[in-house]
């Protein structure tokens, strides 16, 4: 299922997440903050040259948690095992700190109007706990329209003001189209920034022109990691204003409905993950085109799982505040593992499957499943 896709430069990113390629000639190698753009986490290029040797460096943000879900700090390169297309790679650890560029895309339709006041209050928390001094954020809202409420800014007051502009609209929710618009905004940011999309929405689409598989492909090539705070369908349906034309909502919780598998069994996220050979991203895109009777996750799950992000729940102001705090802790506690793929791996064009393991017991790893690479054209 590896589709060979030629790359020019493409930006990547996090946990399950980011690919970076640097030009490693002596004059290009960054020595200080002013040269940070030469080693951006989220940039994939065709590689630099040292003499006549093409050098392709991959960087993958990794989140490690213990059995209770707590972030694990203090690990080093020797604590990880990483394979690229099944080949064991020698990893190093990038300790540089890269500023965050974030788009906050909020569903603002009639279904969630009573949830918006809580969302309007989180601007200062996002600025302090996620963006920090050097981070920046833009805000969009979507129903049947996609509207920019605030351009990229590092000013906490501007972020809060943008979120306060949220207003409920129609009954539509163009989640997929809003996601691709956010990706387009992020891919134009400088390459020395981590590119993060935060979706605050229900995990369903209503009215988009694009399909989830197209959006996921765009995120992979743009180097965008997607996180989501899922507005509960049940809470949204209970709090939504009555409408004579409103369709009946499925109030079952996300993940409760799974299609019957090809052998007659019920497919769950766990069994699908196993069947998909370790959450290999191209598989999920092919499912949307070809598979019948196989579990297809809702958009938020697809975007977060395969881009390297994470999905949080949102039913109250307290849970929303906690989700923002947890997201900030994760982004600032990730390990940036770097490696130069073996020459035979570099020669392989198309999708490269990454598997990361921690060589310690009772720990879980989240990192993106892979990246696209044009290949060097020949094996050594």
QUIGI-V242392 format. One record per backbone hydrogen bond with DSSP energy under -0.5 kcal/mol. NH is the residue of the N-H (numbers start at 1). CO is the residue of the C=O. E is the energy in kcal/mol with one decimal. If there is no record, write none. Layout:
nh:NH co:CO e:E
nh:NH co:CO e:E
This chain:
nh:3 co:1 e:-0.8
nh:4 co:2 e:-0.7
nh:5 co:3 e:-0.6
nh:10 co:44 e:-3.9
nh:11 co:221 e:-0.7
nh:13 co:17 e:-0.5
nh:14 co:17 e:-0.7
nh:16 co:61 e:-0.6
nh:17 co:61 e:-0.9
nh:21 co:43 e:-2.6
nh:23 co:38 e:-0.5
nh:24 co:22 e:-0.7
nh:28 co:25 e:-1.2
nh:29 co:25 e:-1.9
nh:35 co:32 e:-1.3
nh:36 co:33 e:-1.7
nh:38 co:35 e:-1.9
nh:39 co:36 e:-2.1
nh:40 co:37 e:-0.8
nh:42 co:40 e:-1.0
nh:43 co:40 e:-1.1
nh:44 co:10 e:-3.0
nh:48 co:22 e:-0.8
nh:48 co:55 e:-1.7
nh:50 co:53 e:-2.0
nh:51 co:49 e:-0.6
nh:52 co:50 e:-0.6
nh:53 co:50 e:-1.7
nh:54 co:52 e:-0.6
nh:55 co:48 e:-3.0
nh:56 co:54 e:-0.5
nh:57 co:55 e:-0.6
nh:58 co:339 e:-2.9
nh:60 co:337 e:-3.0
nh:62 co:335 e:-2.7
nh:63 co:366 e:-2.6
nh:65 co:364 e:-2.3
nh:66 co:70 e:-2.1
nh:67 co:362 e:-0.7
nh:69 co:66 e:-2.1
nh:72 co:64 e:-2.9
nh:73 co:71 e:-0.6
nh:79 co:76 e:-2.2
nh:80 co:77 e:-1.6
nh:81 co:357 e:-2.7
nh:82 co:89 e:-0.6
nh:83 co:355 e:-2.3
nh:84 co:87 e:-2.5
nh:85 co:83 e:-0.5
nh:85 co:353 e:-3.0
nh:86 co:353 e:-0.5
nh:87 co:84 e:-1.7
nh:88 co:86 e:-0.5
nh:89 co:82 e:-2.7
nh:91 co:89 e:-0.6
nh:92 co:338 e:-3.0
nh:94 co:336 e:-3.1
nh:95 co:93 e:-0.6
nh:98 co:96 e:-0.6
nh:101 co:194 e:-3.2
nh:102 co:100 e:-0.5
nh:102 co:136 e:-2.2
nh:103 co:196 e:-1.9
nh:104 co:138 e:-2.9
nh:105 co:103 e:-0.7
nh:105 co:198 e:-2.5
nh:106 co:104 e:-0.6
nh:106 co:140 e:-2.5
nh:107 co:200 e:-2.7
nh:108 co:142 e:-2.6
nh:110 co:170 e:-2.7
nh:112 co:109 e:-1.1
nh:113 co:110 e:-0.9
nh:115 co:112 e:-2.0
nh:116 co:112 e:-1.0
nh:118 co:115 e:-0.7
nh:119 co:115 e:-1.3
nh:120 co:116 e:-2.4
nh:121 co:118 e:-1.1
nh:122 co:119 e:-1.4
nh:126 co:122 e:-2.4
nh:127 co:123 e:-2.2
nh:128 co:124 e:-2.3
nh:129 co:125 e:-2.9
nh:130 co:126 e:-1.8
nh:131 co:126 e:-2.3
nh:132 co:127 e:-2.3
nh:135 co:131 e:-0.8
nh:136 co:100 e:-2.4
nh:137 co:153 e:-1.9
nh:138 co:102 e:-2.1
nh:139 co:150 e:-2.2
nh:140 co:104 e:-2.4
nh:141 co:147 e:-2.3
nh:142 co:106 e:-2.0
nh:143 co:145 e:-2.0
nh:147 co:141 e:-2.8
nh:149 co:139 e:-2.6
nh:149 co:147 e:-0.6
nh:150 co:139 e:-1.4
nh:153 co:137 e:-1.4
nh:156 co:154 e:-0.7
nh:158 co:155 e:-0.5
nh:159 co:155 e:-1.8
nh:160 co:156 e:-2.4
nh:161 co:157 e:-2.3
nh:162 co:158 e:-2.1
nh:163 co:159 e:-2.2
nh:164 co:160 e:-1.7
nh:165 co:162 e:-1.2
nh:166 co:163 e:-1.6
nh:169 co:108 e:-0.8
nh:173 co:206 e:-2.5
nh:174 co:143 e:-2.3
nh:175 co:173 e:-2.2
nh:178 co:174 e:-2.4
nh:179 co:175 e:-2.2
nh:180 co:176 e:-2.1
nh:181 co:177 e:-2.0
nh:182 co:178 e:-2.1
nh:183 co:179 e:-2.3
nh:184 co:180 e:-2.2
nh:185 co:181 e:-1.7
nh:186 co:182 e:-2.2
nh:187 co:183 e:-2.5
nh:188 co:184 e:-0.5
nh:188 co:185 e:-0.7
nh:189 co:186 e:-2.0
nh:193 co:190 e:-1.1
nh:194 co:99 e:-2.8
nh:196 co:101 e:-2.9
nh:196 co:194 e:-0.7
nh:197 co:225 e:-2.6
nh:198 co:103 e:-2.9
nh:199 co:197 e:-0.6
nh:199 co:227 e:-2.7
nh:200 co:105 e:-2.8
nh:200 co:198 e:-0.5
nh:201 co:199 e:-0.7
nh:201 co:229 e:-1.4
nh:204 co:202 e:-1.6
nh:206 co:173 e:-3.2
nh:214 co:211 e:-0.6
nh:215 co:211 e:-1.7
nh:216 co:212 e:-2.7
nh:217 co:213 e:-1.9
nh:218 co:214 e:-1.8
nh:219 co:215 e:-2.3
nh:220 co:216 e:-2.1
nh:221 co:217 e:-2.1
nh:222 co:218 e:-2.0
nh:223 co:219 e:-1.0
nh:224 co:219 e:-2.1
nh:225 co:195 e:-2.3
nh:227 co:197 e:-3.2
nh:227 co:225 e:-0.5
nh:228 co:310 e:-2.2
nh:229 co:199 e:-3.1
nh:230 co:228 e:-0.6
nh:230 co:312 e:-3.0
nh:231 co:201 e:-2.1
nh:231 co:229 e:-0.6
nh:232 co:230 e:-0.7
nh:232 co:314 e:-1.7
nh:236 co:232 e:-2.7
nh:237 co:233 e:-2.7
nh:238 co:234 e:-2.0
nh:239 co:235 e:-2.4
nh:240 co:236 e:-1.3
nh:241 co:110 e:-0.7
nh:246 co:243 e:-1.1
nh:251 co:249 e:-0.8
nh:256 co:253 e:-2.0
nh:258 co:256 e:-0.6
nh:261 co:265 e:-3.8
nh:264 co:261 e:-1.8
nh:267 co:259 e:-1.4
nh:272 co:268 e:-2.6
nh:273 co:269 e:-2.2
nh:274 co:270 e:-2.1
nh:275 co:271 e:-2.6
nh:276 co:272 e:-2.0
nh:277 co:274 e:-1.4
nh:278 co:273 e:-1.3
nh:279 co:273 e:-1.2
nh:280 co:276 e:-2.1
nh:281 co:279 e:-0.5
nh:283 co:280 e:-1.4
nh:284 co:280 e:-0.8
nh:284 co:281 e:-0.6
nh:285 co:281 e:-1.2
nh:286 co:282 e:-2.1
nh:287 co:283 e:-2.0
nh:288 co:284 e:-1.2
nh:289 co:285 e:-0.7
nh:289 co:286 e:-0.6
nh:290 co:286 e:-3.0
nh:291 co:286 e:-0.6
nh:291 co:287 e:-0.7
nh:301 co:298 e:-0.6
nh:302 co:298 e:-2.0
nh:303 co:299 e:-2.9
nh:304 co:300 e:-2.3
nh:305 co:301 e:-2.3
nh:306 co:302 e:-2.1
nh:307 co:303 e:-1.3
nh:308 co:304 e:-1.1
nh:309 co:304 e:-1.9
nh:312 co:228 e:-3.2
nh:314 co:230 e:-1.5
nh:320 co:316 e:-2.1
nh:321 co:317 e:-2.6
nh:322 co:318 e:-2.2
nh:323 co:319 e:-2.2
nh:324 co:320 e:-2.1
nh:325 co:321 e:-2.0
nh:326 co:322 e:-2.9
nh:327 co:323 e:-2.5
nh:328 co:324 e:-2.3
nh:329 co:325 e:-2.3
nh:330 co:326 e:-2.3
nh:331 co:327 e:-2.6
nh:332 co:328 e:-1.7
nh:333 co:330 e:-1.6
nh:335 co:62 e:-2.9
nh:336 co:94 e:-0.6
nh:337 co:60 e:-2.1
nh:337 co:335 e:-1.0
nh:338 co:92 e:-2.3
nh:339 co:58 e:-1.8
nh:341 co:56 e:-0.8
nh:341 co:339 e:-0.7
nh:345 co:342 e:-0.5
nh:346 co:342 e:-2.7
nh:347 co:343 e:-1.5
nh:348 co:345 e:-1.4
nh:349 co:347 e:-0.7
nh:350 co:373 e:-3.0
nh:352 co:371 e:-3.4
nh:353 co:351 e:-0.5
nh:354 co:352 e:-0.5
nh:354 co:369 e:-3.9
nh:355 co:83 e:-2.0
nh:357 co:81 e:-2.8
nh:359 co:79 e:-3.2
nh:360 co:358 e:-0.9
nh:363 co:360 e:-0.6
nh:364 co:65 e:-3.1
nh:366 co:63 e:-2.5
nh:367 co:15 e:-0.5
nh:369 co:16 e:-0.6
nh:371 co:352 e:-1.6
nh:373 co:350 e:-2.1
nh:376 co:346 e:-1.2
nh:377 co:347 e:-0.6
